[in-house]
């Protein structure tokens, strides 16, 4: 984090928050520190939006919400959830997770070079570069749509490749926002984002929609030079939309996944949404708020790991980390038996919970770090991981000096990295494979089509 007047004020507000909580709350002191840290991260996110794009802000904010805020709410404010309950005491949990999260965030923001974030100079370079390549955004959108269509007919071994290539359409939209000065870009923008929304509604899965909307908000905030009031209003609207989705998700999936209806999914979704909006109080019912609080709480899994290991299972001493690196480097066609990211085996081994077939849950990196190395080793691992993210972002920004559009590929490169619930295998696999795919796209574009991106 750069030392500036605004950042000093933000840190000061965090310190004041901690002092007030120490005087007036009965929470554990590291829980108070966790809320203060979360406020600092949130305020920095708000400050940076529209001025720069720093992917670290997104990673830190999501981590703070799921590893700190959710568990603090569970320990101190929300009723105990029958499934998502905390398995170890607040002091035990916060001693490890707050310290690990704090050092992880510090390592990400260490000022190892002046190219720490995407700022005005990077965007000026990008705008100058794409001003003579107005077709580029449309080409990437078209290719992304084609690969999205082809993905329905490809074997499972190529699914991830086509997933990455299909997401070029969103990179194309971002390029378009900087290159096309006509009304056409907003028409195309609306069509692509509208298709994303409709697809999410059709399949009843909303996490990809939320992530791409978040990245799009970061880009739009800069392009439109949004004022603070508008940024906060949009974020409040987004929070309301997520509460709305959370309140209807179960009913919607019950109506579309598990029962037959002559109505289209979009019509069912519209009907349920209109019913909720006609009674806004239902969105803020206690049960909905409690369920939303439980959903953001990744701590219940982390605490389950801390309860299970080493009491019933020994620390694995880096085994899953080594396996993840191997899985990321070798394609499945060369190593068909390699470990699968997010598999049942590791979850059941680390938590002692038997998952039903088809159920997907992940350990989170900080939980997996504890299961491998224990408290001290896990904290050290999180600091090193923060440094790795820091160096990766810096490298990408430096490479963008010669390839200006590369900064707009960061959302694709970090699509899985920003998620606080993912395990290390998912993170490293996505980061490595997406980097290879992006390099291939740039290489083919330059070598075969003589187009530099």
ChimeraX attribute file (.defattr): number of C-alpha atoms within 10 A of each C-alpha:
attribute: neighborCount
match mode: 1-to-1
recipient: residues
	/A:1	16
	/A:2	12
	/A:3	8
	/A:4	9
	/A:5	9
	/A:6	13
	/A:7	16
	/A:8	12
	/A:9	13
	/A:10	19
	/A:11	19
	/A:12	14
	/A:13	17
	/A:14	22
	/A:15	17
	/A:16	13
	/A:17	18
	/A:18	22
	/A:19	16
	/A:20	13
	/A:21	19
	/A:22	17
	/A:23	8
	/A:24	8
	/A:25	12
	/A:26	11
	/A:27	16
	/A:28	18
	/A:29	16
	/A:30	22
	/A:31	27
	/A:32	20
	/A:33	24
	/A:34	26
	/A:35	21
	/A:36	24
	/A:37	27
	/A:38	22
	/A:39	23
	/A:40	22
	/A:41	26
	/A:42	20
	/A:43	20
	/A:44	18
	/A:45	21
	/A:46	16
	/A:47	16
	/A:48	17
	/A:49	22
	/A:50	22
	/A:51	17
	/A:52	20
	/A:53	24
	/A:54	19
	/A:55	21
	/A:56	22
	/A:57	23
	/A:58	20
	/A:59	19
	/A:60	26
	/A:61	23
	/A:62	21
	/A:63	24
	/A:64	24
	/A:65	23
	/A:66	23
	/A:67	30
	/A:68	28
	/A:69	25
	/A:70	21
	/A:71	29
	/A:72	25
	/A:73	17
	/A:74	23
	/A:75	18
	/A:76	14
	/A:77	11
	/A:78	17
	/A:79	12
	/A:80	14
	/A:81	14
	/A:82	6
	/A:83	8
	/A:84	18
	/A:85	19
	/A:86	22
	/A:87	17
	/A:88	18
	/A:89	11
	/A:90	19
	/A:91	14
	/A:92	13
	/A:93	26
	/A:94	25
	/A:95	15
	/A:96	20
	/A:97	26
	/A:98	21
	/A:99	21
	/A:100	25
	/A:101	24
	/A:102	19
	/A:103	21
	/A:104	24
	/A:105	26
	/A:106	17
	/A:107	22
	/A:108	25
	/A:109	21
	/A:110	15
	/A:111	15
	/A:112	13
	/A:113	10
	/A:114	8
	/A:115	15
	/A:116	22
	/A:117	21
	/A:118	20
	/A:119	17
	/A:120	13
	/A:121	11
	/A:122	19
	/A:123	20
	/A:124	12
	/A:125	16
	/A:126	23
	/A:127	19
	/A:128	13
	/A:129	18
	/A:130	20
	/A:131	15
	/A:132	11
	/A:133	18
	/A:134	16
	/A:135	15
	/A:136	21
	/A:137	24
	/A:138	19
	/A:139	14
	/A:140	22
	/A:141	24
	/A:142	16
	/A:143	17
	/A:144	23
	/A:145	19
	/A:146	15
	/A:147	20
	/A:148	19
	/A:149	13
	/A:150	13
	/A:151	19
	/A:152	11
	/A:153	9
	/A:154	13
	/A:155	8
	/A:156	11
	/A:157	12
	/A:158	13
	/A:159	15
	/A:160	14
	/A:161	16
	/A:162	21
	/A:163	15
	/A:164	21
	/A:165	23
	/A:166	23
	/A:167	21
	/A:168	25
	/A:169	25
	/A:170	26
	/A:171	24
	/A:172	25
	/A:173	25
	/A:174	23
	/A:175	27
	/A:176	26
	/A:177	21
	/A:178	23
	/A:179	22
	/A:180	20
	/A:181	12
	/A:182	9
	/A:183	8
	/A:184	11
	/A:185	20
	/A:186	15
	/A:187	10
	/A:188	16
	/A:189	18
	/A:190	13
	/A:191	12
	/A:192	17
	/A:193	18
	/A:194	12
	/A:195	12
	/A:196	18
	/A:197	16
	/A:198	14
	/A:199	15
	/A:200	17
	/A:201	20
	/A:202	17
	/A:203	13
	/A:204	18
	/A:205	13
	/A:206	18
	/A:207	10
	/A:208	14
	/A:209	16
	/A:210	16
	/A:211	16
	/A:212	18
	/A:213	16
	/A:214	16
	/A:215	20
	/A:216	17
	/A:217	17
	/A:218	22
	/A:219	21
	/A:220	17
	/A:221	21
	/A:222	19
	/A:223	15
	/A:224	10
	/A:225	14
	/A:226	15
	/A:227	12
	/A:228	14
	/A:229	9
	/A:230	12
	/A:231	19
	/A:232	13
	/A:233	11
	/A:234	14
	/A:235	15
	/A:236	12
	/A:237	12
	/A:238	15
	/A:239	12
	/A:240	14
	/A:241	14
	/A:242	15
	/A:243	18
	/A:244	19
	/A:245	16
	/A:246	18
	/A:247	23
	/A:248	19
	/A:249	18
	/A:250	11
	/A:251	12
	/A:252	21
	/A:253	18
	/A:254	12
	/A:255	16
	/A:256	19
	/A:257	11
	/A:258	9
	/A:259	8
	/A:260	9
	/A:261	10
	/A:262	6
	/A:263	10
	/A:264	11
	/A:265	20
	/A:266	17
	/A:267	12
	/A:268	18
	/A:269	23
	/A:270	14
	/A:271	12
	/A:272	18
	/A:273	18
	/A:274	11
	/A:275	13
	/A:276	16
	/A:277	12
	/A:278	10
	/A:279	11
	/A:280	12
	/A:281	10
	/A:282	15
	/A:283	20
	/A:284	15
	/A:285	12
	/A:286	12
	/A:287	12
	/A:288	17
	/A:289	16
	/A:290	18
	/A:291	18
	/A:292	16
	/A:293	20
	/A:294	24
	/A:295	14
	/A:296	20
	/A:297	25
	/A:298	25
	/A:299	31
	/A:300	25
	/A:301	25
	/A:302	31
	/A:303	24
	/A:304	21
	/A:305	27
	/A:306	24
	/A:307	21
	/A:308	20
	/A:309	21
	/A:310	15
	/A:311	10
	/A:312	12
	/A:313	15
	/A:314	14
	/A:315	17
	/A:316	18
	/A:317	15
	/A:318	16
	/A:319	12
	/A:320	19
	/A:321	19
	/A:322	12
	/A:323	16
	/A:324	22
	/A:325	15
	/A:326	17
	/A:327	22
	/A:328	22
	/A:329	13
	/A:330	14
	/A:331	15
	/A:332	15
	/A:333	10
	/A:334	8
	/A:335	12
	/A:336	12
	/A:337	9
	/A:338	16
	/A:339	18
	/A:340	18
	/A:341	22
	/A:342	18
	/A:343	17
	/A:344	19
	/A:345	13
	/A:346	18
	/A:347	22
	/A:348	15
	/A:349	17
	/A:350	28
	/A:351	22
	/A:352	16
	/A:353	14
	/A:354	12
	/A:355	13
	/A:356	8
	/A:357	7
	/A:358	7
	/A:359	9
	/A:360	11
	/A:361	16
	/A:362	22
	/A:363	27
	/A:364	25
	/A:365	24
	/A:366	27
	/A:367	29
	/A:368	26
	/A:369	29
	/A:370	29
	/A:371	30
	/A:372	22
	/A:373	18
	/A:374	21
	/A:375	20
	/A:376	13
	/A:377	17
	/A:378	23
	/A:379	24
	/A:380	18
	/A:381	21
	/A:382	24
	/A:383	21
	/A:384	16
	/A:385	19
	/A:386	23
	/A:387	21
	/A:388	14
	/A:389	20
	/A:390	24
	/A:391	18
	/A:392	13
	/A:393	24
	/A:394	20
	/A:395	13
	/A:396	20
	/A:397	22
	/A:398	17
	/A:399	13
	/A:400	19
	/A:401	15
	/A:402	12
	/A:403	17
	/A:404	22
	/A:405	26
	/A:406	20
	/A:407	23
	/A:408	22
	/A:409	21
	/A:410	20
	/A:411	20
	/A:412	22
	/A:413	23
	/A:414	19
	/A:415	19
	/A:416	20
	/A:417	23
	/A:418	21
	/A:419	20
	/A:420	24
	/A:421	25
	/A:422	21
	/A:423	28
	/A:424	27
	/A:425	24
	/A:426	22
	/A:427	22
	/A:428	21
	/A:429	23
	/A:430	22
	/A:431	19
	/A:432	14
	/A:433	19
	/A:434	23
	/A:435	18
	/A:436	13
	/A:437	16
	/A:438	18
	/A:439	13
	/A:440	12
	/A:441	15
	/A:442	17
	/A:443	16
	/A:444	14
	/A:445	14
	/A:446	13
	/A:447	11
	/A:448	8
	/A:449	9
	/A:450	10
	/A:451	13
	/A:452	17
	/A:453	19
